[in-house]
Amino acid sequence: MIRINKYLAGKGYATRRGADELIGQGRVFVNGKPARLGDKVTDTDTVEVRFGRRKPVYRYYAYNKPRGVVTHSPGEGEMDIKQVLPELAELFPVGRLDKDSHGLIILTDDGRVTERLLSPHREHDKEYVVRTKLPLRPSVKARLEEGVLIEGYQTKPAKVRILGENTASITLTEGKKHQVRRMVVALGNEVVDLKRVRVLNVSLGKLKAGEARPIEGDELNEFLNRLGLGGSRR
């Protein structure tokens, strides 16, 4: 038996918190009866979520975060995404990019995406283009693809493409804090520029710094499908 909010989150209806809200709104039924907070269910129970005539309509955007903009909790004198992009202030960023990094951030009001994309138990690829202070050693590709020891933690194998003397594409399937920077430091170098260019199938493309574009159509369907959330709910 599992708690009903965990069951609903696993089925992709909402996060656990969102599931509790659905239960509180009287939209969740177990074997035809209204569910209560804290209820537990088994595989033999019939669980329904009744949204009424319309299902929730979520929004999804790709945003090219410039350097100097913080993702969450700005300090004094700092600007966050909500302040520089007020037209999308109701959306929240999925994950983080530190202040000195730039590139792709997914913005959405669909809490299910955060849970699926950032969960340490799921592997979803994120690609970064890295420029280093010193030329890349010949061994860098092989060492990153084997996994690097950073402060007692062995990173999962990365995918690496060498793009130039000081530049490489690094694709990770995990997201430890400042992971790319720490991996490069562990190999005796230093990152001078870090840009995220892709999350799953969503690419930055030609999106200019500070601009946002909607994720929709086939791109959105593939994104949600890869997260195990089915097709578009737009």
N, C-alpha and C positions, 0 to 999 in steps of 0.2 A: 504494500500500500504506500502511496505517496501523497503528499499534500496537493490539493487541487491547483494551487497557484503554480507549483513546480510542473505539474502535468500540463497545464495550459501553456506555460513558457516553452516546454519541450515540443509542443505541437505547433509553435509559431504564432499563437494568437496574440501574445503580448509578453512583456517582461513579467517577472513575478509581481512586482509592484503594480504594473498595469493590470495583471490578472486580478489582483485584490480589488482594484477599482471597478472592474467589470462585475465582480461578485457583489460588491457593495451597491452597484446600480441595478442589481436584479437581473442581469443578462445571462447568467450562467445557471444551467440546470443539470442535475444529476439524476438520471432515471426518471426524468419528467418533473422533478421537484426542484424548487429554487435552492441553489447551493449557499452554504454559509462559510464565512471566513474560517479557515482552519480545517475544513472538511478534508477527508482523505478518500482516495478512489483507487480502484483496481482495474485491471484490464477487462474485467467482465462488466463494469459499469458503463452506462451510456451517458457521455458528457456532451452537452450542447452549449454553444454560445450564440445567443440570439441578438443580432445587431439591429433588428428592426428592418426597415425597408432598405437602408443603405449601410454598406460596410464603411469603416473608417477610410478616409482619403488621406494618404500620407504624401509628403513632398520629399524629394531627394535632389540634392545639388552637389556638383563638383566645384570646389573653390580653390583658387590658386593663392595660398597664403603668402604674403610678402614677408621678407625679413623684418624684424622689429615688432611684428604683431604677435601678441600672445594668444594661445588657444583658449585658456581658462584662467579665471581669477587674476585679473590685471592688478599690478601694484600701483603705487603712486606714480603718476606720469606715464603709465603704460596704456596702450589701447588693445582691446580684445576684438575678436571677430564681430561680436554683436554691435560694437561701437562703429567699426569701419564699414559694416554691411547692414545698416539698420533695416533695410527692406526685407531681410531674412532673419531678423532678430528672434523670431519665434522658433527657429530651428536651432539645433544644438550640434556642435562638432563631434564626430565620432573619433575618439582617440586624440592624440596630441602631436604637435610638432613644436619643438622648443623655439624660443624667441629668435635665435640666430639661424634657424633652419627655415626652408621655404618649400612651397610646392603643394601637392594635392591634399586636401582635407574634404571628407564627405560630410555634408550638412543634411540633417533630416529631423523630422519630428516623430519618426518611427523608432520607438525604444527597443524594438526587437533586434534592430540592426546592431546596436551597441553590444548587446549581449552576445550575439552570434559572431560578430567580427572581432571582438576583443577577448573573448573567452580563451584562457590559456590551454583549454582542452581541445580547441579547434585550430587547425593550421590553414591560414589564409595568407596568400602571398602578397607582399608589399615591396615595390621596387624603388630603389634610391639611386641617384647618380651622385657620386662622391668625388670631390677633388681634394687631393692631399697636399701637404706642405712639401714633402719630399717625394722624389720619384718612387713609384711602386716597385718593390723588389720582385724578382721572377717567381719567388715562392708564395707570394700573397694569394694568388688565386687558389692554389691547392690548399693552403692553410685555412682560408675562410670556408672553403667547401668541405673541409673535414670537421669544422667547429673549432672555436677559440675559447680558451679559458680566460674568463674575465671575473676577477674578484671571487674566485672559488666556484663559479658557475661555468659549465661547458655549454656553449651555444649550440643550437641545432645547425646542421649543415646549411650553408647559404649557396645560392647560385650566383656565379660571378662572371662578368664579361669585362675584359680590360679594354677600355675605350681610348686610352692615350697614356702618355708617360706618367701623368699624375691623376688620371681619371678612370673610374671604374663604375660599372652598374652592379649593385648588390641587391639581391632579392632575398628577403627573410620570410619565414613562416611563423615568427613569434615577434613579440614587441616589448622587450625589457627596456627600462628607462635608459635613454641615451645609448641604446645598444650599438648602433653603427659606429658612433664616435668612440665608444669604449673598445670595440673590436679592433678598430684601426690603431688606437693607442697601444693595445696589447701586442700589436705587431711592429711597434717601434716607429710609428708615424703619427700624423696629426691631421684631422679634417679641417680644411679651410672653407669648404662649401658643401652643404648637404641639401639635396633637393629630392623630395618624394615625387615620383612621376607616375606611379600606378598603384591602385589598390584593387586586387582581383582583376576584373576585366575593365574597370574604369580607369582611363588614362588621362593624364593632364593635357596631352596634345598641344594645341596652339593657344590654349587659354592663357591670357596675359596675367601678370601679377596683379592681384586685387580684384580680378574678375571672377564671376560665378556663372555656371550654366546648369540648366536642369538636366537630370539624368532621367531618361524616359525611353519609351519604346522597347526595342529589342535589347538595348544596352541595360535598361532597368530590369527587364525580365531575366536576363542572364545573371545579373548581379544578385537578385533575390533568389534565383534558383540555386546559385552556388552557395548561398547562405542557408539553404534549406527552407526558404520561406515561400516557395511557390512563385507564381507570376505576379505581375503588376497589380496593385490595388488602386491605381489612379482612376 
